[in-house]
Amino acid sequence: MEILRSAAAAFRDRGFEASGMREIARAVDLTPGALYHYFENKSELLYFCQEYSADRLLEKARDVLRLRSSWEAKLRALVTHHVLCTLDELHGSAAHIEFHALPGERLAKIIAKRDEYEAIVRRVLSGGMKAGEFVRGDPKMLGLAILGAVNWTARWYRPDGGKSPAGIAAEFSNYLVRGLLR
């Protein structure tokens, strides 16, 4: 996991294209050769960062669907966990949104997981609308707006900034959900 965090930090700080295996290896106190023993190249590192995030998000989203609580609480849980996964677990990883750099088959796997996650977000939004908790709207468009906001935190977040991942998650959850409430 420490290798993935270091790769994610490099992708955040320098971007995927400008990040090198040497810097990532140095950050986890490995030789480049040792890093290549675990990962073939930085594209593979990006894939594993993506896969880790997608799996964690899907796991939590499935859990949220099973909660016996309001749709508002479910949406707040989704937003909170999404921000925490992006900012805390992978230290503000731009790797989470750099999926376009993945090669064919791996890209298809990540897109399938992303699509499943987006469908769960839309399901929560639709459920809240049908229950009268949320204002009516297009669940797909609202879902994309919410996901765009939470995903973009990976671009501007800095671990040494003024806000913690938990603080950002709480504020985003309040802002994004409050606007949907009836």
Secondary structure, 3 states (H helix, E strand, C coil): CHHHHHHHHHHHHHCCCCCCHHHHHHHCCCCHHHHHHHCCCHHHHHHHHHHHHHHHHHHHHHHHHHCCCCHHHHHHHHHHHHHHHHHHHCCCCHHHHCHHHCCHHHHHHHHHHHHHHHHHHHHHHHHHHHCCCECCCCHHHHHHHHHHHHHHHHHHCCCCCCCCHHHHHHHHHHHHHHCCEC
